[in-house]
Amino acid sequence: LEPLHHHTTARRVLAERTVVRQLEGGCDVPIASYAEYQDGGGLFLRARVGSSNSSIVLQAEACGADPEQLGQEVAEDLLSQGALELIRAARK
């Protein structure tokens, strides 16, 4: 499968999935994560966590070279803003 592997897409997806994994998210909670390349090759990652009724939306973003580290940084920012409480409430 190596010929089918697209390195740049895989790095973007790794950053996005790291956010979701760190927040213990899934399809049952309102989490969004999107990574894109910047000029110069670095990644820009933006993520959001919302309340079930959309009255609260937390967001975080960061730039970096390592997709997993970037995802962890953005997830930690969201957690510091109270994302865990929104995620728990969405699962009730």
PEFENGI-V544877 format. One record per pair of residues at least 12 apart in sequence whose ideal C-beta (glycine too) atoms are under 10 Angstrom apart, sorted by the first residue. I is the first residue (numbers start at 1). J is the second residue. D is the distance in Angstrom with one decimal. If there is no record, write none. Layout:
BEGIN
I,J,D  I,J,D
END
This chain:
BEGIN
8,37,6.7  8,41,9.3  8,43,9.7  9,35,9.9  10,67,8.6  11,35,7.8  11,37,8.4  11,41,10.0  11,43,6.7  11,65,9.4  11,66,9.1  11,67,4.8  11,68,9.6  11,70,9.6  12,33,9.9  12,34,8.4  12,35,4.2  12,36,6.8  12,37,7.3  12,43,6.8  12,44,9.9  12,45,8.6  12,67,7.3  13,33,9.7  13,35,7.7  13,67,8.3  14,35,8.4  14,43,9.4  14,66,9.4  14,67,4.2  14,68,6.2  14,70,9.1  14,71,7.2  15,33,7.6  15,34,9.2  15,35,4.2  15,36,9.6  15,43,5.7  15,44,9.3  15,45,5.0  15,47,9.3  15,62,9.6  15,64,8.4  15,66,8.7  15,67,3.8  15,68,7.3  15,69,8.9  15,70,5.0  15,71,4.6  15,72,9.5  15,73,9.8  15,74,8.1  16,31,9.9  16,32,9.1  16,33,4.1  16,34,6.5  16,35,5.2  16,43,9.9  16,45,7.2  16,46,9.7  16,47,7.8  16,67,8.5  16,70,9.8  16,71,7.1  16,74,9.5  17,33,7.7  17,35,9.6  17,67,9.0  17,68,9.3  17,71,7.2  18,33,8.4  18,35,9.5  18,45,8.8  18,47,9.8  18,66,9.9  18,67,6.8  18,68,5.1  18,69,8.4  18,70,7.5  18,71,2.5  18,72,6.1  18,73,9.4  18,74,8.3  18,75,7.0  19,31,7.3  19,32,9.0  19,33,4.3  19,34,9.5  19,35,8.9  19,45,7.2  19,46,9.5  19,47,4.7  19,48,9.7  19,49,9.3  19,60,8.6  19,70,8.8  19,71,4.7  19,72,8.2  19,73,9.3  19,74,5.4  19,75,4.8  19,76,9.8  19,77,9.8  19,78,7.6  19,83,10.0  20,32,9.3  20,33,6.0  20,47,8.4  20,71,8.4  20,75,8.3  21,68,9.5  21,71,7.7  21,72,9.3  21,75,8.1  22,47,9.8  22,68,9.6  22,71,6.6  22,72,5.8  22,73,9.6  22,74,8.5  22,75,3.5  22,76,7.4  22,78,8.6  22,79,7.8  22,83,9.8  23,47,8.4  23,49,6.8  23,71,9.8  23,74,9.6  23,75,5.4  23,76,9.8  23,78,6.6  23,79,7.2  23,83,6.0  23,84,7.6  23,86,9.6  23,87,6.2  24,75,9.7  24,84,8.5  24,87,7.1  24,88,9.8  24,91,9.7  25,47,9.8  25,49,8.0  25,75,9.3  25,83,9.1  25,87,6.5  25,90,9.3  26,87,9.7  26,91,9.5  28,87,9.2  28,90,7.0  28,91,6.2  29,49,7.6  29,50,8.8  29,52,8.6  29,83,9.4  29,86,7.9  29,87,5.0  29,88,9.0  29,89,9.3  29,90,4.5  29,91,6.6  30,48,7.9  30,49,6.6  30,50,4.1  30,51,7.4  30,52,6.8  30,53,9.7  30,54,7.7  30,56,9.9  30,57,8.5  30,86,7.7  30,87,8.6  30,90,6.2  31,47,7.1  31,48,7.2  31,49,5.4  31,50,8.1  31,58,10.0  31,75,9.6  31,78,8.6  31,83,8.2  31,86,9.2  31,87,7.5  31,90,9.1  32,46,8.2  32,47,6.4  32,48,4.6  32,49,7.9  32,50,8.0  32,57,9.3  32,59,8.9  33,45,7.0  33,46,7.5  33,47,4.2  33,48,7.9  33,49,9.5  33,60,9.8  33,71,7.7  33,74,7.6  33,75,8.8  33,78,9.7  34,46,5.4  34,47,7.4  34,48,9.0  34,61,9.5  35,47,9.0  35,67,7.1  35,70,7.6  35,71,8.2  35,74,9.3  38,63,6.6  40,63,9.8  40,65,9.8  41,65,7.7  42,63,5.4  42,64,6.4  42,65,5.6  42,66,9.9  42,70,9.0  43,62,8.9  43,63,6.8  43,64,6.1  43,65,7.0  43,66,8.4  43,67,6.0  43,69,10.0  43,70,5.7  43,71,9.4  44,61,7.0  44,62,7.8  44,63,5.1  44,64,8.6  44,70,8.8  45,60,8.5  45,61,6.4  45,62,5.8  45,63,7.6  45,64,7.6  45,67,8.0  45,70,5.1  45,71,6.6  45,73,8.2  45,74,5.2  45,75,9.8  46,59,7.0  46,60,7.6  46,61,4.3  46,62,8.6  46,74,7.8  47,59,7.0  47,60,5.7  47,61,7.3  47,62,9.2  47,71,8.3  47,74,5.0  47,75,7.3  47,77,8.4  47,78,6.3  47,83,9.1  48,60,8.0  48,61,9.5  48,78,8.0  48,83,9.3  49,75,9.4  49,78,5.4  49,79,9.1  49,81,8.1  49,82,8.7  49,83,4.2  49,84,8.9  49,85,9.7  49,86,5.4  49,87,6.6  49,90,8.9  50,83,9.5  50,86,6.8  50,87,9.9  50,90,8.4  51,85,9.2  51,86,5.2  51,87,9.7  51,89,6.7  51,90,7.3  52,86,8.1  52,89,6.6  52,90,4.8  52,91,9.4  52,92,8.8  53,89,9.7  53,90,9.7  56,81,9.7  56,82,8.3  56,83,9.9  56,85,9.5  56,86,6.4  56,89,9.6  57,86,9.1  58,77,8.7  58,78,5.5  58,79,9.4  58,80,9.5  58,81,4.5  58,82,6.7  58,83,5.5  58,85,10.0  58,86,7.0  59,74,9.4  59,77,8.9  59,78,7.8  59,81,8.4  60,73,8.2  60,74,4.8  60,75,7.9  60,76,8.4  60,77,3.7  60,78,4.9  60,79,9.3  60,80,8.7  60,81,7.2  60,83,8.7  61,73,9.8  61,74,6.7  61,77,8.3  62,74,5.3  62,76,9.8  62,77,7.3
END
